[in-house]
Amino acid sequence: MRTMILALLLVIPAGLVWADGDYRGDERCPRPADWSNYSEPYNPLEHPRDYPTFFKADRPGWSCSYQREDGVVVQYGDSRTPQQQWLDMYGGGNGDQN
């Protein structure tokens, strides 16, 4: 029982990191060698009141996608800038307040 609990404690946090926009990629979507052209990974849910103004917040994030042989689409990253991601989530759209 203790072994199972310990295994879960080790696996669950790793899975959460992977699910939250991790930029590791895989053999078909390798990470870019030069990150200077991309923004850092960003999750607007973690910053509901803070419009992103940090360094490279206006640069697109790295993303890559492909369709596996079984039909599943694999997506890594988000090609929108952190500012676009934040506006898409909190920006209000067309100005209609209803």
C-alpha positions in Angstrom: 0.0 0.0 0.0 2.8 2.4 0.9 4.5 1.7 -2.4 1.4 2.5 -4.4 0.9 5.8 -2.5 4.6 6.7 -3.0 4.3 5.9 -6.7 1.2 8.1 -7.1 2.9 10.9 -5.3 5.7 10.8 -7.8 3.6 10.4 -10.9 0.8 12.9 -10.3 3.0 16.0 -10.1 4.9 15.0 -13.2 1.7 14.6 -15.1 0.5 18.0 -14.0 3.6 19.6 -15.3 3.3 17.8 -18.6 -0.3 18.8 -19.0 0.2 22.5 -18.3 1.8 23.5 -21.6 5.1 21.7 -21.1 7.4 22.5 -24.1 9.4 19.2 -24.1 8.1 18.0 -27.4 9.0 14.6 -28.7 10.9 13.0 -31.6 8.5 14.4 -34.1 8.3 17.8 -32.4 11.7 18.5 -30.9 12.1 21.6 -28.8 13.7 24.6 -30.6 17.4 24.9 -29.9 17.2 28.7 -29.7 14.5 30.0 -27.3 15.3 33.7 -27.9 12.6 34.0 -30.6 9.8 32.6 -28.4 8.0 33.7 -25.3 8.2 31.6 -22.1 5.3 29.1 -21.5 2.3 31.0 -20.1 -1.0 30.0 -18.6 -3.5 32.9 -18.3 -5.5 31.0 -15.7 -2.7 31.7 -13.3 -2.8 35.5 -13.9 -6.5 36.5 -14.1 -5.9 40.2 -13.1 -2.4 40.7 -14.6 -2.1 41.6 -18.3 1.3 40.1 -19.3 4.0 42.8 -19.8 7.0 40.7 -19.0 10.0 40.4 -21.4 8.9 38.6 -24.6 5.2 38.7 -23.7 4.6 40.1 -27.2 6.4 37.2 -28.9 4.7 34.0 -30.0 5.2 30.8 -28.0 6.7 27.7 -29.5 4.1 25.2 -30.7 4.1 22.0 -32.8 1.4 19.6 -33.8 1.0 16.4 -35.8 -1.5 13.6 -36.3 -0.4 10.2 -35.1 -1.1 7.0 -37.1 -4.1 6.3 -34.9 -5.7 9.6 -35.8 -4.9 11.4 -32.5 -3.7 15.0 -32.9 -0.7 15.7 -30.7 -0.2 19.4 -29.7 2.7 21.0 -27.8 2.8 24.6 -26.8 0.7 27.6 -27.9 1.7 29.7 -30.8 -0.2 32.8 -29.5 1.7 35.4 -27.6 1.0 35.5 -23.8 -0.7 38.9 -24.4 -3.0 37.2 -27.0 -3.7 34.3 -24.7 -4.7 36.7 -21.9 -6.9 38.8 -24.1 -8.6 35.7 -25.6 -9.5 34.6 -22.0 -10.2 38.0 -20.3 -10.4 40.6 -23.0 -14.1 40.7 -23.4 -14.3 40.1 -27.2 -16.5 42.4 -29.2 -17.3 45.0 -26.5 -20.8 43.6 -25.7 -21.1 43.5 -22.0 -24.1 41.1 -22.0 
